[in-house]
Amino acid sequence: MGSKASARFVLLDTLSLFFRAYHALPELGQGGRSLQGAYGFTKMILRAFKDTKPTNVIAFSDRGRSQRDLTYKGYKATRPEVTDEVRYQIKVTEEILRSLDIPVVALEGFEADDLIATTVKKLSELSGYLTFTFTGDKDLLTLLRYGSPGSNFLLLLRRGVVEYKSYDKHSFLKEYGFPPELYPVYKALVGDPSDNVRGIEGIGEKRAKSLIREAIENVVGASGGLEESELLELVPQNLDSIIDYIKKRVSLKGRDALKTFEMNLQILDLKDDVEIPDLDDLILSRSKFKGVNLASFKDKLRELNFKSILKTIGEEPSSKFKQAKLFG
C-alpha cells in the first residue's frame, strides 16, 4: 500500500477505533472485567501494521472537554455517558499502546481529530513521507486535502474490527464528486447525527453533492466539467469563493438556515494549527516503531489472556492462564 518512502507513518485515532471495537464485539472478557474493546482495538492495529508496514506510529486521544464542547451546546450530547467499565477498557487500551512503545498524544481542550490534522499537515510538508491515518470517523476524510496524491491515505473502518477502506485524494474524489477540501462543507449541509449536528432542512446527501458541484462550476467557470487533476488544483485555490456561493444558496432558505450552516462549518472543520509540544521530536524520534515482537507487548497480551493475538504474532500463550471464549 503506497509507494516507497523514507518513512511510513501510521496515525491512530485511538478512541474512534476503540469504540468501534467495543460496540462490534460481544461483551465478554476475563476475571469479571469486560475487555472486548481493548481486544478488538489490538486486532485492528495489528491488521493495519501488517498492511502498511510502518516505520513510525503515533496514537492520539482526547483529554477533557474540547473548545467545541464549551462553545456549542448540545455537541455530542446524544452520545451515551462513559461508564466506569468503558474507562477501564480505555485504560487497558492505552497500556497496550505503551507496551508497544507507541506514544499517545492528548492535549487538554483539543479533540484527537485536531491533533491528527495538525500532524498530518506537518508530515505533508516533509518530503518522502507516507501517512496512513487509521480511524472509524468519516470526519477525518477531510485530512486527504493535505499532501500530494499518493502520499496521504485514510484507512476508514467499515465493519467488524479488521475491514477498512483505503482512501486517497483520487478515490475520495471518485466517490464524492468533489475534492476533500469541501468535505466539511458537505457535512455542514447534511449534518452529523453522531455529533448531534443538525443539517439544513431539505438538503440530503444527493442535494448536497449537487449543490457543491454547482458551486464549483459557477466559481471556476467550468460548465462542461473538469478533469480530476483540474479539480484537485482549482478547488483549493478558489475554496473561499466556492463556500461563499454555497452560503448564498443556503441563505435562500432563510436566515436560520444560513446561521446553522455557518455554525456547522465552525464545528466540523478541523483545526490544523494546534501547538503540540515537541512535535518535531515526536515525528523524528519518539514515534519510531519497534515492531510487534517487543517482550513488553507479549507480556501484556499474556496478562490479558489474548491467546489468539499471541498466536497471530507467532507466540504461544502461557498455560497458567485460562482462556475466555471471546479470545480463543
C-alpha positions as CSV (number, residue, x, y, z in Angstrom):
1,M,0.0,0.0,0.0
2,G,1.6,3.3,-1.1
3,S,5.0,3.7,-2.8
4,K,8.5,3.6,-1.4
5,A,9.2,6.3,1.1
6,S,11.8,7.3,3.7
7,A,9.2,6.9,6.4
8,R,5.8,5.4,6.7
9,F,3.7,6.9,9.4
10,V,0.6,5.3,10.9
11,L,-1.6,7.7,13.0
12,L,-4.1,6.0,15.2
13,D,-7.5,7.7,16.2
14,T,-7.5,5.7,19.4
15,L,-10.9,6.3,20.8
16,S,-12.7,6.2,17.5
17,L,-11.2,2.7,16.9
18,F,-11.8,1.6,20.5
19,F,-15.5,2.4,20.5
20,R,-16.0,0.7,17.1
21,A,-14.5,-2.4,18.6
22,Y,-16.4,-2.0,21.9
23,H,-19.7,-1.9,20.1
24,A,-18.9,-4.5,17.5
25,L,-17.8,-7.4,19.7
26,P,-19.7,-9.4,22.4
27,E,-19.5,-8.2,25.9
28,L,-17.1,-10.9,27.2
29,G,-13.8,-10.8,29.0
30,Q,-11.9,-12.5,31.8
31,G,-11.7,-12.2,35.6
32,G,-15.1,-10.5,35.7
33,R,-13.9,-7.5,33.6
34,S,-15.0,-6.9,30.0
35,L,-12.2,-6.4,27.5
36,Q,-13.8,-6.6,24.1
37,G,-12.9,-3.0,23.2
38,A,-9.2,-3.4,24.1
39,Y,-9.1,-6.8,22.3
40,G,-10.8,-5.6,19.1
41,F,-8.6,-2.5,19.1
42,T,-5.5,-4.6,19.3
43,K,-6.7,-6.8,16.4
44,M,-7.4,-3.6,14.4
45,I,-4.0,-2.0,14.7
46,L,-2.1,-5.3,14.1
47,R,-4.0,-5.6,10.8
48,A,-3.2,-2.0,9.9
49,F,0.5,-2.6,10.8
50,K,0.6,-5.7,8.6
51,D,-0.8,-3.8,5.6
52,T,1.1,-0.6,5.9
53,K,4.5,-1.7,7.4
54,P,5.0,1.4,9.4
55,T,8.4,2.9,10.4
56,N,6.6,5.3,12.8
57,V,3.4,5.1,14.8
58,I,1.6,7.8,16.9
59,A,-1.6,7.3,18.7
60,F,-3.9,10.3,19.5
61,S,-6.7,10.6,22.1
62,D,-9.0,13.1,23.8
63,R,-8.4,14.8,27.2
64,G,-11.1,16.7,29.0
65,R,-13.7,18.9,27.3
66,S,-12.8,20.5,23.9
67,Q,-13.4,24.0,22.7
68,R,-16.3,22.7,20.7
69,D,-17.9,21.3,23.8
70,L,-17.6,24.6,25.5
71,T,-18.8,26.7,22.6
72,Y,-21.6,24.7,21.1
73,K,-24.3,23.5,23.5
74,G,-25.5,20.0,22.5
75,Y,-22.3,19.0,20.7
76,K,-22.1,15.2,21.0
77,A,-24.9,15.4,23.6
78,T,-26.7,12.3,22.3
79,R,-23.7,10.0,22.9
80,P,-24.1,7.7,25.9
81,E,-22.2,8.5,29.1
82,V,-18.9,6.9,29.5
83,T,-19.2,4.2,32.2
84,D,-16.5,3.0,34.7
85,E,-16.3,-0.2,32.6
86,V,-15.5,1.8,29.5
87,R,-12.9,3.9,31.3
88,Y,-11.3,0.7,32.5
89,Q,-11.1,-0.7,28.9
90,I,-9.7,2.6,27.6
91,K,-7.0,2.5,30.3
92,V,-6.1,-1.1,29.2
93,T,-6.1,0.0,25.5
94,E,-3.6,2.8,26.4
95,E,-1.5,0.2,28.3
96,I,-1.4,-1.9,25.2
97,L,-0.1,1.0,23.2
98,R,2.6,1.8,25.8
99,S,3.7,-1.9,25.8
100,L,4.4,-1.3,22.0
101,D,6.3,1.9,22.9
102,I,3.8,3.9,20.9
103,P,3.4,7.5,22.1
104,V,-0.1,8.6,23.0
105,V,-0.7,12.3,22.3
106,A,-3.5,14.1,24.1
107,L,-3.9,17.8,25.0
108,E,-6.5,19.4,27.3
109,G,-9.1,21.3,25.3
110,F,-8.4,19.6,21.9
111,E,-10.0,16.7,20.2
112,A,-7.8,14.0,18.8
113,D,-9.1,15.0,15.3
114,D,-7.4,18.4,15.6
115,L,-4.2,16.9,16.8
116,I,-4.2,14.4,14.0
117,A,-5.0,17.2,11.4
118,T,-2.0,19.2,12.8
119,T,0.3,16.2,12.5
120,V,-0.9,15.2,9.0
121,K,-0.4,18.8,7.8
122,K,3.1,18.8,9.3
123,L,4.0,15.5,7.7
124,S,2.7,16.7,4.3
125,E,5.3,19.5,4.4
126,L,8.1,17.0,4.6
127,S,9.4,15.1,1.6
128,G,9.5,11.4,1.3
129,Y,6.9,10.6,3.9
130,L,3.8,8.4,3.6
131,T,1.0,9.0,6.0
132,F,-1.8,6.5,6.9
133,T,-4.5,7.7,9.3
134,F,-6.5,4.8,10.8
135,T,-9.9,5.8,12.1
136,G,-13.6,4.9,12.3
137,D,-14.7,8.5,11.9
138,K,-15.7,9.8,8.5
139,D,-15.0,13.4,9.6
140,L,-11.3,12.7,9.1
141,L,-11.8,12.3,5.3
142,T,-11.0,16.0,5.1
143,L,-7.4,15.2,6.0
144,L,-7.0,13.9,2.5
145,R,-6.6,17.6,1.4
146,Y,-3.0,17.5,2.6
147,G,0.0,16.5,0.6
148,S,0.3,15.3,-3.0
149,P,-1.7,12.4,-4.4
150,G,-0.3,9.0,-3.3
151,S,1.4,10.4,-0.1
152,N,-1.5,10.6,2.3
153,F,-4.1,7.9,3.0
154,L,-7.1,7.5,5.2
155,L,-7.9,3.9,6.4
156,L,-11.6,4.1,7.3
157,L,-13.0,1.2,9.3
158,R,-16.1,-0.2,7.7
159,R,-17.5,-3.1,9.6
160,G,-16.3,-5.5,12.3
161,V,-12.8,-5.0,13.6
162,V,-10.5,-5.6,10.7
163,E,-12.3,-4.5,7.5
164,Y,-11.4,-1.0,6.3
165,K,-11.4,1.0,3.1
166,S,-8.3,2.9,2.0
167,Y,-8.8,6.4,0.6
168,D,-6.5,8.9,-1.1
169,K,-7.4,12.1,-2.9
170,H,-8.4,10.4,-6.1
171,S,-10.6,7.7,-4.6
172,F,-12.3,10.3,-2.4
173,L,-13.0,12.5,-5.5
174,K,-14.4,9.5,-7.4
175,E,-16.8,8.6,-4.6
176,Y,-18.0,12.1,-3.6
177,G,-17.6,14.1,-6.8
178,F,-15.6,16.9,-5.2
179,P,-12.1,17.2,-3.6
180,P,-11.6,16.6,0.2
181,E,-11.3,20.3,1.0
182,L,-15.0,20.5,0.6
183,Y,-15.9,17.6,2.9
184,P,-16.6,19.8,5.9
185,V,-19.0,21.9,3.7
186,Y,-20.8,18.7,2.7
187,K,-21.1,17.6,6.3
188,A,-22.3,21.1,7.3
189,L,-25.1,20.8,4.8
190,V,-26.3,17.3,5.6
191,G,-25.4,17.3,9.3
192,D,-23.8,14.7,11.5
193,P,-26.1,12.8,13.8
194,S,-23.2,11.1,15.7
195,D,-22.0,14.6,16.8
196,N,-25.6,15.9,17.3
197,V,-25.1,18.4,14.5
198,R,-28.3,19.2,12.6
199,G,-28.2,19.6,8.9
200,I,-30.0,22.1,6.6
201,E,-33.7,21.2,6.2
202,G,-34.4,19.9,2.8
203,I,-30.8,19.1,1.9
204,G,-29.8,15.4,1.9
205,E,-26.7,13.7,0.6
206,K,-27.7,13.8,-3.1
207,R,-28.7,17.5,-3.0
208,A,-25.6,18.5,-1.0
209,K,-23.3,16.9,-3.6
210,S,-25.2,18.5,-6.4
211,L,-25.0,22.0,-4.8
212,I,-21.3,21.6,-4.2
213,R,-20.7,20.6,-7.8
214,E,-22.9,23.6,-9.0
215,A,-20.8,25.9,-6.8
216,I,-17.5,24.6,-8.3
217,E,-18.8,25.0,-11.9
218,N,-20.0,28.5,-11.3
219,V,-16.9,29.8,-9.4
220,V,-14.3,28.3,-11.7
221,G,-16.4,28.7,-14.9
222,A,-16.4,25.1,-16.0
223,S,-19.9,24.3,-17.0
224,G,-18.6,21.4,-19.1
225,G,-16.9,19.7,-16.2
226,L,-13.3,19.4,-15.1
227,E,-10.7,16.7,-15.1
228,E,-9.6,15.2,-11.8
229,S,-6.3,17.0,-11.8
230,E,-8.0,20.3,-12.5
231,L,-10.5,19.8,-9.7
232,L,-7.7,19.0,-7.3
233,E,-5.8,22.1,-8.3
234,L,-8.6,24.7,-8.7
235,V,-10.9,23.9,-5.8
236,P,-8.2,24.7,-3.1
237,Q,-7.4,27.9,-5.0
238,N,-11.0,29.0,-5.0
239,L,-12.2,27.5,-1.8
240,D,-13.5,30.7,-0.1
241,S,-15.4,31.7,-3.2
242,I,-17.0,28.3,-3.5
243,I,-18.1,28.4,0.1
244,D,-19.5,31.9,-0.3
245,Y,-21.5,30.7,-3.3
246,I,-23.0,27.9,-1.2
247,K,-23.8,30.3,1.6
248,K,-25.8,32.5,-0.8
249,R,-27.8,29.4,-1.9
250,V,-28.4,28.3,1.7
251,S,-29.5,31.8,2.6
252,L,-32.4,31.5,0.2
253,K,-33.8,29.0,2.8
254,G,-33.8,31.8,5.4
255,R,-31.6,33.4,8.0
256,D,-31.8,30.5,10.4
257,A,-30.6,28.1,7.7
258,L,-27.5,30.2,7.0
259,K,-26.8,30.6,10.7
260,T,-27.0,26.8,11.1
261,F,-24.7,26.2,8.1
262,E,-22.1,28.7,9.3
263,M,-22.1,27.2,12.8
264,N,-21.8,23.7,11.4
265,L,-18.8,24.7,9.4
266,Q,-17.1,26.0,12.6
267,I,-17.9,22.8,14.4
268,L,-17.0,20.3,11.7
269,D,-13.9,21.8,10.1
270,L,-10.7,20.6,11.8
271,K,-8.0,22.8,13.4
272,D,-4.6,22.1,11.9
273,D,-2.6,24.6,13.8
274,V,-2.6,23.2,17.3
275,E,0.6,23.8,19.3
276,I,1.6,20.2,20.0
277,P,4.7,20.3,22.4
278,D,7.9,18.9,20.8
279,L,6.1,17.9,17.6
280,D,9.3,17.7,15.6
281,D,10.9,15.4,18.2
282,L,7.8,13.3,18.2
283,I,7.9,12.9,14.4
284,L,11.7,12.4,14.0
285,S,12.5,10.4,17.1
286,R,9.8,9.3,19.6
287,S,7.5,7.8,17.1
288,K,9.9,5.2,15.8
289,F,8.1,1.9,15.6
290,K,9.9,-1.1,17.2
291,G,7.6,-3.8,15.8
292,V,5.2,-6.2,17.5
293,N,7.8,-8.6,18.9
294,L,8.6,-6.5,22.0
295,A,8.7,-8.5,25.1
296,S,6.6,-5.9,26.9
297,F,3.8,-6.3,24.3
298,K,3.9,-10.1,24.5
299,D,3.8,-9.9,28.3
300,K,0.8,-7.6,28.2
301,L,-1.0,-10.0,25.8
302,R,-0.4,-12.9,28.2
303,E,-1.5,-10.8,31.1
304,L,-4.8,-10.0,29.3
305,N,-5.1,-13.6,28.1
306,F,-5.4,-12.6,24.4
307,K,-4.4,-16.1,23.2
308,S,-5.4,-15.7,19.6
309,I,-3.5,-12.5,19.2
310,L,-0.4,-14.1,20.7
311,K,-0.7,-16.8,18.1
312,T,-1.1,-14.2,15.4
313,I,2.4,-12.8,16.2
314,G,3.9,-16.3,16.5
315,E,3.9,-16.7,20.2
316,E,2.4,-19.4,22.4
317,P,0.4,-18.2,25.5
318,S,1.4,-19.3,29.0
319,S,-0.5,-22.3,30.1
320,K,-1.2,-20.8,33.5
321,F,-3.9,-18.5,32.0
322,K,-7.4,-19.8,31.4
323,Q,-8.8,-18.7,28.1
324,A,-12.0,-16.8,27.8
325,K,-14.3,-17.8,24.9
326,L,-14.0,-14.4,23.2
327,F,-10.3,-14.6,22.9
328,G,-9.9,-18.2,21.8
